[in-house]
Amino acid sequence: MTITQTVEIPDNRRLHFDLEIPHEVPTGRAFLETKVIPFGKKEEKSDKSLLSMRGSCKGLDTMDAYFARKRADKALENRIT
């Protein structure tokens, strides 16, 4: 079940909720989730195509270099302990 309500956020940024839950919802413990989505802004979605990301990792280490550093770190840890 989703309950939506448009609210005005005051300067002190404090909201007080007074929700009337429908009778179909059983009583007892429940999980309540709030999500604030400011008007004029959309949730960021990652719709970048792979082609548009080409070259974005230029100059970064390769996986081989990363794993070599990790193996060296692990060897150093083993020597210290």
C-alpha angles and dihedrals in degrees: 000000000000124000115192129189132169112227137183112234110221125219092262089055094226121135127190118202124212104176126177107212116211118249091244089072110087119235121248133063119352139169115242118198125191125195123188115206112174115221114254092033127086127209109266111254125187101234094147111135119229089245092059090053093055110127094013091121095047110141095018123119122273121243089253091057091047093051091046089055091048092050090050091049091049092049090051091050091050092051092049095050 
